[in-house]
Amino acid sequence: MRETDRLDPLEDLDVLADRYARARDRADDATKDRLREEFVREALPFAGRLARRYRGRGEPPDDLEQVARLGLVKTVDRYEPERGSFTAYAILTITGEIKRHFRDHTWGVHVPRGQQDRVLEFVHAKAVLTSELARTPTVAELAGRLGVDEGEVLGAQTSAAAHSTESLNAPLGDSPDGAELGDLLGGVDGDLTLVDDRATVESLLCELPARERRLLALRFWGNLSQVEIAEELGISQMHVSRLLSRTLAWLREAMLSDATPAWTGSGSPDHRVTITATSDGVRVAVHGEIDRDNANQVRRELLTVASTCGRDRRLSVDLSGVPLLSAAGIAMMTAVREAARGHGVRLVLTGVQPYVARVLAIAGLRELIAEADRP
């Protein structure tokens, strides 16, 4: 190689690149490697100047310069003189490598590359709007500037917080006991104490009849009022109140008991109608509430007994096990009274509890109650 062909580091980089390209075209393989090495060495100061532009951003200067030199080598290997200026191509390649390094190695946690680009746009837009508005911009203003919806802005805002992280093991100043940052975070989770109770309630709910489960769901998950629940279930608001009170009382008792108490309301196995023949007629014992869900069943049982009891016989209906008689129950009892009259059967209600007795009296059925049970 002639002395006039040696690369002068003080010359313009495009001139050096053109000279290197012409020399490379007429050199053999061994000479090409030497020319490449010399050209890279001469251009290293240029890569160093580009790397210094990015100092003070959290990365060691030596690492940045190493990345810039790698970009320079890629530029030299891919350079084709007919495509334009070497300097312009080198600036784009080297700065691209440096930015890629920041994107891939300076995030505290892994964030997808596309999201990283959106974070950069978000940070830039926030800085510009803060300068223009003289205040922190809102999410809606940032979304309008970036031309995206507010959800993407919130996602970029969250991702931006993951750029720089701190170790939970970082020491707290000059603490003599060696306290760490993680010692200041967290606390007792009060919800942990509710785990057992939640599991217990979940299993108890499965033992309730479908109506009571739906009632609780409408009240505590649907946030409906008692009036709205009454309209939904087709019962009175007072009935809803009684059902809620009874159901919650049973749940409280079950939570505090080692053995689950039996459910005696409507829908339980204990809800039954027992028929027994007597010397002067038939005795029917009803156990459990009589409401819309079971009134028709009780009606069929009593109508069958009334039609087969026999004229001038006594049909005694024991209501001692009935704590509640709803409007459907009143309608049922009225129908049984009329059927008993038609068959010449004397209908008598015994063991009537005070609340049920008041309901029967209001409904005009007081004469059916045995003398001893009348209020």
C-alpha positions as CSV (number, residue, x, y, z in Angstrom):
1,M,0.0,0.0,0.0
2,R,1.4,3.4,-1.0
3,E,2.1,6.0,1.8
4,T,-0.4,8.4,0.1
5,D,-3.2,5.9,0.6
6,R,-2.8,5.7,4.4
7,L,-5.8,7.0,6.3
8,D,-5.3,10.3,8.2
9,P,-7.5,10.5,11.3
10,L,-7.8,14.3,10.9
11,E,-9.4,14.0,7.4
12,D,-13.2,14.2,6.8
13,L,-14.8,10.8,7.5
14,D,-16.5,10.6,4.1
15,V,-13.1,11.2,2.4
16,L,-11.6,8.4,4.5
17,A,-14.5,6.1,3.7
18,D,-14.2,6.8,0.0
19,R,-10.5,6.1,0.1
20,Y,-11.1,2.9,2.1
21,A,-13.7,1.7,-0.4
22,R,-11.5,2.2,-3.4
23,A,-8.5,0.5,-1.8
24,R,-10.7,-2.4,-0.7
25,D,-12.0,-3.0,-4.2
26,R,-8.5,-3.7,-5.6
27,A,-7.1,-5.5,-2.6
28,D,-6.8,-9.3,-1.8
29,D,-8.6,-10.9,1.2
30,A,-5.7,-10.4,3.6
31,T,-5.3,-6.8,2.6
32,K,-9.0,-6.2,2.9
33,D,-9.0,-7.3,6.6
34,R,-6.1,-5.0,7.3
35,L,-7.7,-2.1,5.6
36,R,-10.9,-2.7,7.5
37,E,-9.1,-2.8,10.8
38,E,-7.2,0.4,10.0
39,F,-10.4,2.3,8.9
40,V,-12.3,1.2,12.0
41,R,-9.4,2.4,14.2
42,E,-9.3,5.8,12.5
43,A,-13.1,6.2,12.9
44,L,-13.2,5.3,16.6
45,P,-13.1,8.9,17.8
46,F,-16.2,9.6,15.8
47,A,-18.1,6.7,17.5
48,G,-16.8,8.0,20.9
49,R,-18.3,11.5,20.2
50,L,-21.7,10.0,19.5
51,A,-21.6,7.9,22.6
52,R,-20.8,10.9,24.8
53,R,-24.0,12.5,23.7
54,Y,-25.9,9.9,25.8
55,R,-23.9,10.3,29.0
56,G,-25.8,11.0,32.3
57,R,-28.7,8.7,31.5
58,G,-27.9,5.9,33.9
59,E,-25.6,3.8,31.9
60,P,-21.8,3.6,32.4
61,P,-19.8,5.7,29.7
62,D,-17.6,2.7,28.9
63,D,-20.6,0.6,28.1
64,L,-22.0,3.3,25.8
65,E,-18.8,3.7,24.0
66,Q,-18.5,-0.1,23.5
67,V,-22.0,-0.1,22.0
68,A,-21.1,2.8,19.7
69,R,-18.0,1.0,18.5
70,L,-20.1,-2.1,17.7
71,G,-22.4,0.1,15.7
72,L,-19.3,1.6,13.9
73,V,-18.1,-1.9,12.9
74,K,-21.6,-2.8,11.6
75,T,-21.5,0.5,9.5
76,V,-18.1,-0.4,8.0
77,D,-19.1,-3.9,7.1
78,R,-22.4,-2.8,5.5
79,Y,-21.2,0.4,3.8
80,E,-21.6,0.7,0.0
81,P,-20.3,4.0,-1.5
82,E,-22.9,4.2,-4.1
83,R,-25.7,4.6,-1.5
84,G,-24.5,7.9,-0.1
85,S,-22.6,9.5,2.7
86,F,-20.8,7.2,5.1
87,T,-21.1,9.8,7.9
88,A,-24.9,10.0,7.7
89,Y,-25.1,6.2,7.5
90,A,-22.8,5.8,10.5
91,I,-24.8,8.3,12.6
92,L,-28.0,6.4,12.0
93,T,-26.5,3.0,12.7
94,I,-24.5,4.0,15.8
95,T,-27.3,6.0,17.4
96,G,-29.7,3.2,16.6
97,E,-27.5,0.7,18.5
98,I,-27.2,3.0,21.5
99,K,-31.0,3.6,21.6
100,R,-31.5,-0.2,21.3
101,H,-29.1,-0.7,24.2
102,F,-31.1,1.7,26.3
103,R,-34.4,0.0,25.3
104,D,-33.2,-3.6,26.0
105,H,-30.9,-3.2,29.0
106,T,-31.9,-0.3,31.1
107,W,-35.5,-1.3,32.0
108,G,-36.0,-2.6,35.6
109,V,-38.5,-5.2,34.4
110,H,-39.2,-6.8,31.0
111,V,-41.5,-4.6,28.9
112,P,-42.4,-5.6,25.3
113,R,-40.5,-3.5,22.7
114,G,-43.7,-2.0,21.2
115,Q,-44.7,-0.8,24.6
116,Q,-41.3,0.7,25.2
117,D,-41.7,2.8,22.1
118,R,-45.1,3.9,23.3
119,V,-43.6,4.9,26.7
120,L,-41.0,7.1,24.9
121,E,-43.8,8.8,23.0
122,F,-45.8,9.2,26.2
123,V,-42.8,10.7,28.1
124,H,-42.1,13.2,25.2
125,A,-45.8,14.2,24.9
126,K,-46.0,14.7,28.6
127,A,-43.0,16.9,28.7
128,V,-44.2,19.0,25.8
129,L,-47.7,19.4,27.2
130,T,-46.4,20.3,30.7
131,S,-44.3,23.1,29.1
132,E,-47.3,24.3,27.0
133,L,-49.9,24.2,29.8
134,A,-47.6,25.1,32.7
135,R,-49.1,22.1,34.6
136,T,-49.3,18.4,34.6
137,P,-51.5,17.3,31.6
138,T,-54.5,15.0,32.2
139,V,-54.9,11.5,30.7
140,A,-57.5,12.9,28.3
141,E,-55.1,15.6,27.1
142,L,-52.3,13.1,26.6
143,A,-54.6,10.8,24.7
144,G,-55.6,13.6,22.4
145,R,-52.0,14.7,21.8
146,L,-50.9,11.1,21.0
147,G,-54.1,10.2,19.0
148,V,-54.8,7.1,21.1
149,D,-57.5,6.1,23.7
150,E,-57.1,6.8,27.4
151,G,-56.5,3.1,28.2
152,E,-53.3,3.1,26.1
153,V,-52.1,6.2,27.9
154,L,-52.7,4.6,31.3
155,G,-50.8,1.5,30.1
156,A,-47.8,3.6,29.0
157,Q,-47.9,5.5,32.3
158,T,-47.8,2.2,34.2
159,S,-45.0,0.8,32.0
160,A,-43.0,4.0,32.5
161,A,-42.9,3.4,36.2
162,A,-41.1,0.1,35.5
163,H,-38.1,1.8,33.8
164,S,-36.2,2.4,37.0
165,T,-36.5,0.1,40.0
166,E,-35.0,-0.2,43.4
167,S,-33.9,-3.3,45.2
168,L,-35.9,-4.2,48.3
169,N,-32.6,-5.2,49.8
170,A,-31.2,-1.7,49.5
171,P,-29.9,-0.5,53.0
172,L,-31.7,2.3,54.8
173,G,-29.0,4.9,55.2
174,D,-26.7,4.3,58.1
175,S,-29.2,2.1,60.0
176,P,-27.2,0.3,62.8
177,D,-29.5,-2.7,62.7
178,G,-29.0,-3.3,59.0
179,A,-32.6,-2.4,58.1
180,E,-33.5,-2.7,54.4
181,L,-36.0,-0.9,52.2
182,G,-38.2,-4.0,52.1
183,D,-38.7,-3.7,55.9
184,L,-40.8,-0.5,55.3
185,L,-43.2,-2.1,52.8
186,G,-46.2,-4.3,53.4
187,G,-48.2,-5.0,56.5
188,V,-50.7,-7.3,58.0
189,D,-53.4,-8.2,55.6
190,G,-56.7,-8.2,57.5
191,D,-58.5,-10.2,54.8
192,L,-56.3,-13.2,55.6
193,T,-58.2,-13.7,58.8
194,L,-61.5,-13.9,56.8
195,V,-60.3,-16.8,54.6
196,D,-61.7,-19.5,57.0
197,D,-64.9,-17.6,57.5
198,R,-65.4,-17.2,53.7
199,A,-64.8,-20.9,53.1
200,T,-67.3,-21.8,55.9
201,V,-70.0,-19.5,54.6
202,E,-69.5,-20.8,51.0
203,S,-70.1,-24.4,52.2
204,L,-73.1,-23.3,54.3
205,L,-74.7,-21.5,51.4
206,C,-74.8,-24.7,49.5
207,E,-77.0,-26.3,52.2
208,L,-79.6,-23.5,51.9
209,P,-82.7,-24.0,49.6
210,A,-82.5,-22.4,46.2
211,R,-84.9,-19.6,47.1
212,E,-82.8,-18.5,50.2
213,R,-79.6,-18.6,48.1
214,R,-81.2,-16.4,45.5
215,L,-82.5,-14.1,48.2
216,L,-79.0,-13.6,49.6
217,A,-77.6,-13.1,46.2
218,L,-80.1,-10.4,45.3
219,R,-79.6,-8.6,48.6
220,F,-75.8,-8.8,49.1
221,W,-74.4,-9.2,45.5
222,G,-77.2,-7.5,43.6
223,N,-77.5,-4.8,46.2
224,L,-81.3,-4.8,45.8
225,S,-83.6,-3.4,48.4
226,Q,-86.2,-5.5,50.1
227,V,-88.9,-3.9,48.0
228,E,-87.1,-4.7,44.8
229,I,-86.4,-8.3,46.0
230,A,-90.1,-8.7,46.8
231,E,-91.0,-7.6,43.3
232,E,-88.4,-10.0,41.8
233,L,-89.6,-13.0,43.8
234,G,-93.3,-12.2,43.8
235,I,-93.8,-12.0,47.5
236,S,-94.4,-9.2,50.1
237,Q,-91.6,-7.0,51.5
238,M,-92.5,-8.2,55.0
239,H,-92.0,-11.8,53.8
240,V,-88.6,-10.9,52.4
241,S,-87.7,-9.3,55.7
242,R,-88.7,-12.4,57.6
243,L,-86.8,-14.7,55.2
244,L,-83.7,-12.6,55.4
245,S,-83.8,-12.6,59.2
246,R,-84.3,-16.3,59.4
247,T,-81.6,-17.1,56.9
248,L,-79.0,-14.8,58.5
249,A,-79.9,-16.1,61.9
250,W,-79.4,-19.7,60.7
251,L,-76.0,-18.7,59.1
252,R,-74.8,-17.1,62.3
253,E,-75.8,-20.1,64.4
254,A,-74.1,-22.5,61.9
255,M,-70.9,-20.4,61.9
256,L,-70.7,-20.6,65.7
257,S,-71.7,-24.2,66.0
258,D,-69.5,-27.3,65.7
259,A,-72.4,-29.1,64.0
260,T,-74.5,-27.6,61.3
261,P,-78.0,-27.0,62.6
262,A,-80.9,-28.4,60.6
263,W,-82.7,-26.0,58.2
264,T,-86.4,-26.2,59.1
265,G,-87.7,-23.6,56.7
266,S,-89.4,-24.2,53.3
267,G,-87.5,-26.4,51.0
268,S,-85.9,-28.5,53.8
269,P,-86.3,-32.2,54.3
270,D,-88.2,-31.4,57.5
271,H,-91.0,-29.6,55.6
272,R,-93.7,-32.2,55.5
273,V,-97.4,-33.0,55.8
274,T,-98.3,-35.9,58.1
275,I,-101.8,-37.5,58.0
276,T,-103.2,-39.6,60.9
277,A,-106.6,-41.1,61.3
278,T,-108.5,-40.3,64.5
279,S,-111.7,-41.6,66.1
280,D,-113.7,-38.7,64.9
281,G,-112.0,-37.9,61.6
282,V,-108.5,-37.1,60.3
283,R,-105.6,-35.2,61.8
284,V,-103.1,-33.5,59.5
285,A,-99.9,-32.1,60.9
286,V,-98.1,-29.5,58.8
287,H,-94.5,-28.7,59.6
288,G,-92.6,-25.7,58.0
289,E,-93.5,-22.4,56.5
290,I,-96.4,-22.2,54.1
291,D,-95.7,-19.8,51.3
292,R,-95.8,-19.5,47.5
293,D,-93.2,-22.3,47.0
294,N,-95.2,-25.0,48.8
295,A,-98.8,-23.7,49.3
296,N,-100.1,-25.7,46.3
297,Q,-98.5,-28.9,47.6
298,V,-100.2,-28.4,51.0
299,R,-103.5,-27.5,49.3
300,R,-103.5,-30.7,47.3
301,E,-102.9,-32.8,50.4
302,L,-105.6,-31.1,52.4
303,L,-108.2,-31.1,49.6
304,T,-107.6,-34.8,49.1
305,V,-108.2,-35.4,52.9
306,A,-111.3,-33.2,52.9
307,S,-112.8,-35.1,50.0
308,T,-112.2,-38.5,51.6
309,C,-112.7,-37.6,55.3
310,G,-116.5,-38.3,55.3
311,R,-119.5,-36.1,56.0
312,D,-119.9,-34.8,59.6
313,R,-116.3,-35.9,60.3
314,R,-113.6,-33.6,61.8
315,L,-110.6,-32.5,59.8
316,S,-108.0,-31.2,62.4
317,V,-105.1,-29.4,60.9
318,D,-102.2,-29.0,63.4
319,L,-100.2,-25.8,62.6
320,S,-97.9,-25.9,65.7
321,G,-95.0,-26.5,63.3
322,V,-95.9,-23.6,61.0
323,P,-94.0,-20.4,62.0
324,L,-95.2,-18.4,58.9
325,L,-98.3,-18.3,56.7
326,S,-98.0,-16.1,53.6
327,A,-100.6,-14.7,51.3
328,A,-100.4,-17.9,49.3
329,G,-101.0,-19.9,52.5
330,I,-104.1,-17.8,53.3
331,A,-105.5,-18.4,49.8
332,M,-104.8,-22.1,50.3
333,M,-106.5,-22.2,53.7
334,T,-109.6,-20.4,52.2
335,A,-109.8,-23.0,49.4
336,V,-109.6,-25.8,51.9
337,R,-112.3,-24.2,54.1
338,E,-114.7,-24.0,51.1
339,A,-113.9,-27.6,50.0
340,A,-114.5,-28.8,53.6
341,R,-117.9,-27.1,53.7
342,G,-118.9,-28.6,50.4
343,H,-118.1,-32.1,51.7
344,G,-119.8,-31.5,55.0
345,V,-116.4,-31.7,56.9
346,R,-115.8,-29.7,60.0
347,L,-112.4,-28.0,59.6
348,V,-110.5,-27.0,62.8
349,L,-107.0,-25.4,63.0
350,T,-105.0,-26.4,66.2
351,G,-101.7,-25.5,67.7
352,V,-101.7,-22.1,65.9
353,Q,-98.8,-19.9,66.8
354,P,-99.6,-16.3,67.7
355,Y,-98.3,-14.7,64.5
356,V,-100.1,-17.1,62.3
357,A,-103.3,-16.7,64.4
358,R,-103.2,-12.9,63.8
359,V,-102.8,-13.4,60.1
360,L,-105.7,-15.8,60.0
361,A,-107.8,-13.4,62.0
362,I,-107.1,-10.5,59.6
363,A,-107.9,-12.8,56.7
364,G,-111.4,-13.6,58.2
365,L,-110.5,-17.2,59.1
366,R,-110.6,-16.8,62.9
367,E,-113.5,-19.1,63.2
368,L,-111.4,-22.0,62.0
369,I,-109.0,-21.7,64.9
370,A,-109.7,-23.9,67.9
371,E,-111.0,-22.0,71.0
372,A,-107.8,-22.7,73.0
373,D,-105.6,-21.2,70.3
374,R,-107.5,-18.0,69.6
375,P,-105.7,-14.8,70.4
